[in-house]
Amino acid sequence: MLVLNDAQAIIVKTLLTKMLINDTYSVSQLEEAMSWFEREDDRVSCPFEQVWSKNLAQEIVRELRDRP
């Protein structure tokens, strides 16, 4: 099982948010994050707290509403 540490979880959250709102992001961070998920037969467990997930969803909705 792969468990992301807090720093990795923040990077994944930031990358996903930027991708969803079509904002620029670091390709090197994306490549690094992808390497965390490339192990075969591993399950991924991410230590996002429930509040983080809710905040991420609210941030995405806010950004999408603010777009012209």
Long-range contacts (C-beta under 8 A, 24 or more apart in sequence): 1-42, 1-43, 1-44, 1-45, 2-36, 2-37, 2-39, 2-42, 2-43, 2-44, 2-45, 3-45, 3-46, 3-47, 4-36, 4-44, 4-45, 4-46, 4-47, 5-47, 6-47, 8-33, 8-36, 9-46, 9-47, 9-48, 9-52, 12-46, 13-48, 13-52, 13-56, 16-56, 17-56, 17-59, 17-60, 17-63, 20-60, 20-63, 20-64, 21-60, 21-63, 21-64, 21-67
